[in-house]
Amino acid sequence: MNLIRTAMLLAFMTALFMAVGFLIGGKGGMMIALLIAAGMNFFSYWNSDRMVLRMYHAQEVDERTAPEYYGIVRDLARNAGLPMPKVYVIDNAQPNAFATGRNPENAAVAASTGLLNSLTYDEVAGVMAHELAHVQNRDTLTMTLTATLAGAISMLGNFAFFFGGNRDNNNPLGFIGVLVAMIVAPLAAMIVQMAISRTREYSADRRGAEICGKPLSLASALAKISNFAHQVPNYEAERNPATAHMFIINPLSGERMDNLFSTHPATENRIAALQRMAHEMPAASTPPVRADNPVRKSRSVPPTGWGRGGSEPPKGPWS
């Protein structure tokens, strides 16, 4: 079913991309847009995960460089019955995380240094379980491809401003066509992108809570991340808003309402759903994460400056 939904989504986004090309350059523009969309779909399928990770200057870590963080992901992946994903850290003060990859065998999860600094052990486990739920539900391919195509549609819509003023172009609808290409098409792509994210976040919250066995830890993490996200800017996300729906909490400033134009459901609604789940979940229904290790009360990520000229990822966290 997920495969069918992904195919339908890509078909719709490709048709929208072609429509923008038609409005800008007529039939010739539509055919060029079709070729571009086909190439982008193929390229994004194989490379969208690496594109997003590079966009956020993510650095891969392992059991040596980030033993506890890596261990959390390893044990959660085992709980979920998933292959071990690649594990990344993003040098960003805003607490947040995302998952990417075309399938569970080629998945990656990334957490910011702000998240690893701000959350407790169980809260980090809840967040990473949520991201692994996206991997298990095969949401990551859809989310990364949608981010790529939505960004491309917005960029193509901007081109309409320049092509629209040329009287010799093949635009069959004149100024109205240019206006639709500039405003309506990118808006439609954004709405589809946001609607997909909103429905999948609830599902990932529930499955993530099952994987880590602690719905209230995930609920607590969501509350903390949401609070920090509106105080600490994420400049990479602001420059690439088409990727905002990939994060566990909207990284962009000013989005608090659970409405059509929000990339995520209201955090309060997600927390309430997890609290209801905690009351319904039988005790010890899921193997505990890192049961052999005591929960530590404090941890820190060394401010090494890696990822922006630094040569080494942090030795932790939290070693």
RODO-2510 file (C-alpha; in nm, 4 decimals, decimal comma):
residues 319
     n   res          X          Y          Z
     1     m     0,0000     0,0000     0,0000
     2     n     0,2846     0,2410     0,0800
     3     l     0,4364     0,1642    -0,2611
     4     i     0,1083     0,2509    -0,4328
     5     r     0,0743     0,5741    -0,2347
     6     t     0,4314     0,6710    -0,3173
     7     a     0,3743     0,6036    -0,6887
     8     m     0,0532     0,8096    -0,6850
     9     l     0,2277     1,0932    -0,5054
    10     l     0,5180     1,0984    -0,7503
    11     a     0,2735     1,0890    -1,0433
    12     f     0,0853     1,3871    -0,9005
    13     m     0,4006     1,5865    -0,8294
    14     t     0,5340     1,5074    -1,1773
    15     a     0,2044     1,6192    -1,3341
    16     l     0,2207     1,9403    -1,1318
    17     f     0,5778     1,9927    -1,2477
    18     m     0,4658     1,9446    -1,6100
    19     a     0,1749     2,1851    -1,5598
    20     v     0,4135     2,4561    -1,4452
    21     g     0,6279     2,3897    -1,7525
    22     f     0,3194     2,4187    -1,9755
    23     l     0,2161     2,7472    -1,8165
    24     i     0,5646     2,8866    -1,8673
    25     g     0,6463     2,7567    -2,2157
    26     g     0,3472     2,5780    -2,3665
    27     k     0,3841     2,2237    -2,5024
    28     g     0,7590     2,2626    -2,5411
    29     g     0,7899     2,3740    -2,1801
    30     m     0,5749     2,0815    -2,0681
    31     m     0,7963     1,8287    -2,2461
    32     i     1,1106     1,9851    -2,1030
    33     a     0,9521     1,9749    -1,7556
    34     l     0,8617     1,6062    -1,8087
    35     l     1,2215     1,5202    -1,8952
    36     i     1,3499     1,7184    -1,5971
    37     a     1,0973     1,5530    -1,3623
    38     a     1,1866     1,2045    -1,4877
    39     g     1,5544     1,2752    -1,4371
    40     m     1,4928     1,4201    -1,0928
    41     n     1,2810     1,1220    -0,9860
    42     f     1,5543     0,8813    -1,0925
    43     f     1,8341     1,0862    -0,9387
    44     s     1,6409     1,1530    -0,6168
    45     y     1,5550     0,7851    -0,5694
    46     w     1,9244     0,6988    -0,5517
    47     n     2,0685     1,0189    -0,4051
    48     s     1,8022     1,2129    -0,2113
    49     d     1,9265     1,0825     0,1245
    50     r     2,2829     1,1960     0,0604
    51     m     2,1585     1,5303    -0,0706
    52     v     1,9656     1,6022     0,2485
    53     l     2,2488     1,4888     0,4750
    54     r     2,4966     1,7120     0,2899
    55     m     2,2504     1,9993     0,3050
    56     y     2,2625     1,9845     0,6857
    57     h     2,6374     1,9129     0,7082
    58     a     2,5629     1,5822     0,8805
    59     q     2,8627     1,3809     0,9991
    60     e     2,8474     1,0031     1,0286
    61     v     2,9356     0,8600     1,3706
    62     d     2,9919     0,5091     1,4982
    63     e     3,0321     0,3147     1,8199
    64     r     3,3746     0,4665     1,8762
    65     t     3,2886     0,8332     1,8210
    66     a     2,9377     0,8356     1,9721
    67     p     2,8996     0,5199     2,1830
    68     e     2,5787     0,5949     2,3723
    69     y     2,3933     0,7623     2,0867
    70     y     2,4981     0,4880     1,8465
    71     g     2,4054     0,2252     2,1059
    72     i     2,0562     0,3695     2,1432
    73     v     1,9942     0,3461     1,7692
    74     r     2,1435    -0,0037     1,7521
    75     d     1,9216    -0,1384     2,0288
    76     l     1,6105     0,0323     1,8963
    77     a     1,6743    -0,1080     1,5484
    78     r     1,7013    -0,4535     1,7047
    79     n     1,3734    -0,3970     1,8935
    80     a     1,2042    -0,2975     1,5673
    81     g     1,3563    -0,5825     1,3661
    82     l     1,5303    -0,3369     1,1322
    83     p     1,8770    -0,3423     0,9742
    84     m     2,1199    -0,1074     1,1463
    85     p     2,0904     0,2339     0,9782
    86     k     2,3753     0,4764     0,9347
    87     v     2,3903     0,7211     1,2239
    88     y     2,4632     1,0918     1,1831
    89     v     2,5023     1,3995     1,4015
    90     i     2,4185     1,7522     1,2854
    91     d     2,6088     2,0413     1,4392
    92     n     2,3033     2,2537     1,5154
    93     a     2,1879     2,4061     1,8440
    94     q     1,8199     2,3484     1,7674
    95     p     1,7037     2,0124     1,9094
    96     n     1,5678     1,8094     1,6179
    97     a     1,6095     1,4871     1,4213
    98     f     1,5106     1,3239     1,0943
    99     a     1,5401     0,9980     0,9012
   100     t     1,6116     0,9484     0,5334
   101     g     1,6872     0,6714     0,2843
   102     r     1,5062     0,4883     0,0044
   103     n     1,4406     0,1726     0,2101
   104     p     1,5261     0,0161     0,5494
   105     e     1,8410    -0,1412     0,4030
   106     n     1,9719     0,2019     0,2979
   107     a     1,8412     0,4189     0,5808
   108     a     2,0056     0,6872     0,7908
   109     v     1,8998     0,8707     1,1049
   110     a     2,0349     1,2076     1,2156
   111     a     2,0092     1,3986     1,5420
   112     s     2,1330     1,7481     1,6177
   113     t     2,3872     1,8274     1,8859
   114     g     2,1176     2,0471     2,0395
   115     l     1,8920     1,7445     2,0791
   116     l     2,1672     1,5304     2,2323
   117     n     2,2535     1,8100     2,4748
   118     s     1,8976     1,8956     2,5788
   119     l     1,7185     1,5623     2,6190
   120     t     1,7508     1,2812     2,8678
   121     y     1,8594     0,9321     2,7693
   122     d     1,5012     0,7995     2,7473
   123     e     1,3855     1,1068     2,5553
   124     v     1,6620     1,0613     2,2971
   125     a     1,5554     0,6972     2,2677
   126     g     1,1956     0,8071     2,2087
   127     v     1,2984     1,0483     1,9336
   128     m     1,5182     0,7971     1,7552
   129     a     1,2456     0,5328     1,7848
   130     h     1,0117     0,7771     1,6083
   131     e     1,2656     0,8162     1,3275
   132     l     1,3104     0,4396     1,2985
   133     a     0,9311     0,4106     1,2762
   134     h     0,9462     0,6298     0,9651
   135     v     1,2088     0,3916     0,8268
   136     q     0,9981     0,0856     0,9090
   137     n     0,6850     0,2441     0,7606
   138     r     0,8883     0,3282     0,4483
   139     d     0,7995     0,6953     0,4840
   140     t     1,1542     0,8136     0,4248
   141     l     1,1547     0,7621     0,0477
   142     t     0,8265     0,9466     0,0067
   143     m     0,9332     1,2306     0,2341
   144     t     1,2717     1,2860     0,0705
   145     l     1,1382     1,2628    -0,2848
   146     t     0,8551     1,5008    -0,1992
   147     a     1,1011     1,7467    -0,0503
   148     t     1,3107     1,7364    -0,3689
   149     l     1,0171     1,7797    -0,6085
   150     a     0,8436     2,0444    -0,3965
   151     g     1,1612     2,2485    -0,3920
   152     a     1,1991     2,2068    -0,7687
   153     i     0,8390     2,3132    -0,8350
   154     s     0,8884     2,6250    -0,6255
   155     m     1,2097     2,7021    -0,8143
   156     l     1,0388     2,6470    -1,1497
   157     g     0,7561     2,8745    -1,0401
   158     n     1,0097     3,1473    -0,9707
   159     f     1,1416     3,1107    -1,3246
   160     a     0,7962     3,2041    -1,4491
   161     f     0,8614     3,5592    -1,3324
   162     f     1,1461     3,5930    -1,5816
   163     f     0,9899     3,3988    -1,8696
   164     g     0,6501     3,5565    -1,8241
   165     g     0,7697     3,8980    -1,9297
   166     n     0,8932     3,7766    -2,2688
   167     r     0,6321     3,8287    -2,5402
   168     d     0,7961     3,5709    -2,7631
   169     n     0,7517     3,2819    -2,5231
   170     n     0,4970     3,0033    -2,5786
   171     n     0,2882     3,0665    -2,2698
   172     p    -0,0732     3,0065    -2,3910
   173     l    -0,2392     3,1793    -2,0958
   174     g    -0,0384     3,4967    -2,0764
   175     f    -0,0170     3,6785    -1,7454
   176     i    -0,2714     3,4488    -1,5758
   177     g    -0,0648     3,1445    -1,6637
   178     v     0,2493     3,3035    -1,5245
   179     l     0,0656     3,3971    -1,2052
   180     v    -0,0593     3,0393    -1,1610
   181     a     0,2924     2,9063    -1,2203
   182     m     0,4421     3,1496    -0,9703
   183     i     0,1889     3,1122    -0,6887
   184     v    -0,0675     2,8343    -0,7237
   185     a     0,1604     2,5467    -0,8310
   186     p     0,4193     2,5920    -0,5518
   187     l     0,1335     2,6366    -0,3040
   188     a    -0,0301     2,3137    -0,4210
   189     a     0,3021     2,1291    -0,3859
   190     m     0,3432     2,2692    -0,0352
   191     i    -0,0071     2,1619     0,0686
   192     v     0,0465     1,8066    -0,0574
   193     q     0,3836     1,7925     0,1146
   194     m     0,2390     1,9105     0,4451
   195     a    -0,0661     1,6848     0,4315
   196     i     0,1579     1,3810     0,3817
   197     s     0,3790     1,4733     0,6737
   198     r     0,0914     1,5420     0,9130
   199     t    -0,0718     1,2015     0,8630
   200     r     0,2568     1,0137     0,8900
   201     e     0,3714     1,1841     1,2105
   202     y     0,0896     1,0354     1,4185
   203     s     0,1646     0,6890     1,2829
   204     a     0,5373     0,7284     1,3520
   205     d     0,4664     0,8532     1,7061
   206     r     0,2609     0,5435     1,7828
   207     r     0,5037     0,2971     1,6293
   208     g     0,8008     0,4782     1,7838
   209     a     0,6418     0,4516     2,1274
   210     e     0,5976     0,0788     2,0703
   211     i     0,9603     0,0393     1,9663
   212     c     1,1047     0,2182     2,2696
   213     g     0,8297     0,1024     2,5061
   214     k     0,7942     0,4483     2,6668
   215     p     0,5283     0,6718     2,5102
   216     l     0,5669     0,9325     2,7834
   217     s     0,9394     0,9713     2,7104
   218     l     0,8580     1,0526     2,3485
   219     a     0,5827     1,2890     2,4630
   220     s     0,8270     1,4676     2,6934
   221     a     1,0818     1,4917     2,4118
   222     l     0,8246     1,6438     2,1759
   223     a     0,7364     1,9099     2,4336
   224     k     1,1011     2,0043     2,4846
   225     i     1,1877     2,0067     2,1153
   226     s     0,8834     2,2162     2,0279
   227     n     0,9703     2,4708     2,2948
   228     f     1,3327     2,5023     2,1802
   229     a     1,2468     2,5005     1,8090
   230     h     1,0718     2,8345     1,8416
   231     q     1,3600     2,9883     2,0338
   232     v     1,6653     2,8514     1,8502
   233     p     1,6781     2,9131     1,4725
   234     n     1,7770     2,6436     1,2271
   235     y     1,9337     2,8434     0,9452
   236     e     1,9832     2,5466     0,7121
   237     a     1,6124     2,4624     0,7398
   238     e     1,5154     2,8262     0,6830
   239     r     1,7185     2,8225     0,3619
   240     n     1,5647     2,4879     0,2556
   241     p     1,2011     2,4984     0,3770
   242     a     1,1001     2,2121     0,1448
   243     t     1,2790     1,9763     0,3871
   244     a     1,0953     2,0975     0,6993
   245     h     0,8432     1,8120     0,6937
   246     m     1,1226     1,5569     0,7388
   247     f     1,2018     1,6646     1,0956
   248     i     1,0266     1,5305     1,4050
   249     i     0,9214     1,8890     1,4898
   250     n     0,8873     2,1707     1,2368
   251     p     1,2292     2,3424     1,2380
   252     l     1,0949     2,6669     1,0904
   253     s     0,9975     2,9568     1,3118
   254     g     0,6386     3,0693     1,3553
   255     e     0,4451     2,7460     1,2871
   256     r     0,2356     2,6567     1,5917
   257     m    -0,1168     2,6093     1,4555
   258     d    -0,2569     2,2693     1,3578
   259     n    -0,3932     2,3975     1,0286
   260     l    -0,3582     2,3512     0,6548
   261     f    -0,0308     2,5400     0,6382
   262     s     0,1507     2,3622     0,9203
   263     t     0,4108     2,1027     0,8276
   264     h     0,3303     1,8999     1,1402
   265     p     0,0287     1,8280     1,3597
   266     a     0,0039     2,0431     1,6716
   267     t     0,2515     1,9142     1,9284
   268     e    -0,0194     1,9264     2,1950
   269     n    -0,2315     1,6831     1,9931
   270     r     0,0604     1,4464     1,9453
   271     i     0,1416     1,4537     2,3165
   272     a    -0,2217     1,3868     2,4066
   273     a    -0,2282     1,0840     2,1741
   274     l     0,0891     0,9469     2,3337
   275     q    -0,0496     0,9998     2,6840
   276     r    -0,3603     0,8023     2,5888
   277     m    -0,1370     0,5326     2,4465
   278     a     0,0636     0,5161     2,7710
   279     h    -0,2545     0,4365     2,9627
   280     e    -0,3479     0,1643     2,7142
   281     m    -0,0036     0,0061     2,6721
   282     p     0,0623    -0,2981     2,8930
   283     a     0,3711    -0,2707     3,1116
   284     a     0,6964    -0,4160     2,9747
   285     s     0,5399    -0,4820     2,6331
   286     t     0,8662    -0,3891     2,4606
   287     p     1,2252    -0,4816     2,5536
   288     p     1,3888    -0,1896     2,7347
   289     v     1,6553     0,0097     2,5550
   290     r     2,0058    -0,0416     2,6951
   291     a     1,8724    -0,2180     3,0035
   292     d     2,2253    -0,3059     3,1040
   293     n     2,3249     0,0627     3,1396
   294     p     2,2005     0,2979     3,4105
   295     v     2,0367     0,6206     3,2975
   296     r     2,2717     0,9113     3,3495
   297     k     2,1467     1,2487     3,4645
   298     s     2,3659     1,4743     3,2527
   299     r     2,5594     1,4598     2,9309
   300     s     2,7180     1,7034     2,6933
   301     v     2,8424     1,7340     2,3384
   302     p     3,1855     1,8983     2,3150
   303     p     3,1727     2,2288     2,1191
   304     t     3,4323     2,1210     1,8630
   305     g     3,3058     2,3228     1,5664
   306     w     3,3093     2,0128     1,3474
   307     g     3,1002     2,0125     1,0329
   308     r     3,1957     2,3726     0,9462
   309     g     3,5670     2,3464     0,9012
   310     g     3,6406     2,1165     1,1958
   311     s     3,8103     1,7912     1,1090
   312     e     3,6668     1,5593     1,3736
   313     p     3,3161     1,4778     1,4976
   314     p     3,2613     1,5101     1,8723
   315     k     3,4001     1,2278     2,0852
   316     g     3,0724     1,1250     2,2355
   317     p     2,8040     1,2035     2,2814
   318     w     2,8001     1,1095     2,5645
   319     s     3,1313     0,9396     2,6377
***
